[in-house]
Structures are given as C-alpha cells and as structure tokens.
Amino acid sequence: MDNILQFPKVESNSKDEIRSSLINNLVENGASKERADLIAERMSPFLDILCSFEFHPDFPENPKTEDYNLLFKQISEKISIFREELLLERISSECWNTQCD
C-alpha cells in the first residue's frame, strides 16, 4: 500500500484541478517536476474522458419500483460506456507507449 498516491477529493470535473493535484502528488512522492509534467501530459486523453463523465438520470418526483429499476439500468449502462471509453484510451496509450519505448 506504500505506492498508492493520496489525492484530495475534487468537487469539480476540472481537468486543470485534477492535473495539478496529480503533478503535486507525484512530486511529493519523489518524482521530478519534469517527470510529473510528462506523466500528466501522457495522461491528458485519459483525463479528458474522466472529466467529461456526466450523468443526469430521468427520475420522477414520486418514484415507483419500475422507476428505480430504470434508474439502476441507466446507471449500469452509463458506467459500462464510461468503462469502455477508459479501457480503449488505456489500450491506445499502451500501444503508443509500446511503439515508443
């Protein structure tokens, strides 16, 4: 567990805030500023996806059982799409990194 970075909770989806927090944590844990900047730059497409995640369910004021079921289905579908986008970005990044290393 020693190699886990602790990030402060970010209340917004601001890419700049998350990027800044990432760089600060990397530097605090021994990375050079240049290396932290490079890592943050390489993570930019991932952060774009991460920060673009939004979920606005359609939920009535007085929900019934079927409304809850629909909500759970919407949440599941949204998480599935989000997970697929993140995985595709990671695969793309790994393919690019493999070619460059």
C-alpha positions in Angstrom: 0.0 0.0 0.0 3.0 2.3 0.2 2.9 3.1 -3.5 -0.6 4.5 -3.6 -0.9 8.3 -4.1 -3.4 10.0 -1.9 -5.5 12.6 -3.8 -7.7 15.2 -2.2 -11.3 15.0 -3.1 -12.1 17.2 -6.1 -15.6 18.5 -6.2 -15.5 19.5 -9.8 -14.6 17.8 -13.1 -11.9 20.4 -13.8 -9.1 18.8 -15.8 -6.8 21.6 -14.6 -7.5 20.9 -10.9 -7.0 17.1 -11.3 -3.9 17.6 -13.4 -2.4 20.0 -10.8 -3.3 17.5 -8.0 -1.7 14.7 -9.9 1.5 16.6 -10.5 1.7 17.8 -6.9 1.2 14.2 -5.6 3.8 12.8 -7.9 6.4 15.5 -6.9 5.6 15.0 -3.2 6.2 11.3 -3.7 9.6 11.7 -5.3 9.1 12.4 -9.0 10.9 15.3 -10.5 8.7 18.2 -11.7 9.7 17.4 -15.3 8.8 13.7 -14.9 5.5 14.6 -13.3 4.7 17.0 -16.1 5.5 14.3 -18.7 3.2 11.8 -16.9 0.4 14.4 -16.7 0.8 15.2 -20.4 0.7 11.5 -21.3 -2.5 11.1 -19.2 -4.2 14.0 -20.9 -6.6 11.9 -23.1 -7.5 9.8 -20.1 -8.2 13.0 -18.0 -10.4 14.3 -20.9 -12.6 11.2 -20.7 -12.6 11.2 -16.9 -13.6 14.9 -16.7 -16.3 14.6 -19.4 -18.3 12.0 -17.4 -21.7 13.2 -16.6 -24.9 11.5 -15.5 -28.3 13.1 -15.5 -30.9 10.5 -14.9 -34.6 10.9 -15.7 -36.2 10.4 -12.3 -39.8 11.3 -11.4 -40.7 13.2 -8.3 -42.7 10.2 -6.8 -40.8 7.2 -8.0 -42.2 3.7 -8.2 -40.4 0.4 -8.3 -40.1 0.4 -12.1 -38.6 3.9 -11.9 -35.9 2.6 -9.5 -35.3 -0.3 -11.9 -35.0 2.1 -14.8 -32.6 4.2 -12.8 -30.3 1.3 -12.0 -30.4 0.3 -15.7 -29.4 3.8 -16.7 -26.6 3.9 -14.1 -25.3 0.5 -15.3 -25.3 1.5 -18.9 -23.6 4.8 -18.2 -20.9 3.1 -16.2 -20.4 0.5 -18.9 -19.9 3.1 -21.6 -17.5 5.1 -19.3 -15.5 2.0 -18.5 -15.3 1.1 -22.2 -14.0 4.6 -23.1 -11.4 4.4 -20.4 -10.3 0.9 -21.4 -10.0 2.0 -25.1 -7.9 5.0 -24.1 -5.6 2.9 -22.0 -5.2 0.3 -24.8 -4.4 3.1 -27.2 -1.9 4.6 -24.8 -0.2 1.3 -24.2 0.0 0.6 -27.9 1.6 4.1 -28.5 3.9 3.6 -25.5 5.0 0.2 -26.7 6.0 1.6 -30.1 7.9 4.5 -28.4 9.7 2.5 -25.7 
